[in-house]
Amino acid sequence: MSSSPMLSKTELLQAQSLVRGLQPGRYELSQIYGRSWPNITNPTNFGARFKASVIAGQLEFIELSEKKS
């Protein structure tokens, strides 16, 4: 069984709340989630779904930046 390609409605609400609480800048996903990050059971899958949600315009006040080298 494959996972949803984007964040669930509950995940989107949490993500949007976290993003709105940030100062402008560049952040890694683990920095956005802070102390909640260790509770993410599959960070790779979650990161891919988070990215897909950002690309689809499901989250406000956030955009992707180039990956650091």
N, C-alpha and C positions, 0 to 999 in steps of 0.2 A: 504494500500500500504506500503510495507516494504522498508526501506532504503538500499542502496548499502552496502554490507558488508565491503567495503574498501573505502578509500578516492578517490574522483574524481581526474581527471588529474589536474585540477586547484588547488585543495586542496593539492595534492602531490607536485606541484611546490612551493606553499607557504611554506609548511612544510619543504621541503628540503632546501629552502633558509634560513628559521629560524634556522634549525639545524646546517647548515654550519657556521652560525654566532656565535655559542656558543663555549665557552671554554670547554675542556673535563671536565666531572663531571656528577653528578646525578641531574636530573631535573624532576619535575612534569610537566605534560602537560600545566598546567596554567602558569608555569614559562617560558616554551618555547614560548608560545604565548604572554606573557606579556600583554600590553595594548589592544591587539586584543581579548584576552580571553573573556571579557564580550559580545563580538559580536557573540560568538558561541551560537546558539539558543538552542541546545540540547547537553550539555556537555557530558552526559553519552553515548549517541549514537555516538557522534564524537570521544570520547575516545576509544570506542570499535572499530570503523573503523580505527582509527589511529593505535591502537595496531595490528589489523589484517594486516594493510599495512606494519608495521615493521616486523612482523613475516613472511610475504610473500616476504620480501627482496626488497620492492619497495622504501625504503628510505636508503640512504647511511649515514655512520658515526653516526649511532644510533643503540642501542640495548636495549632490555628490561632488567631491573634488578628486583630483588625480591622486592616485595611490602614491604614497611617499616611496622613495627609492631605498 
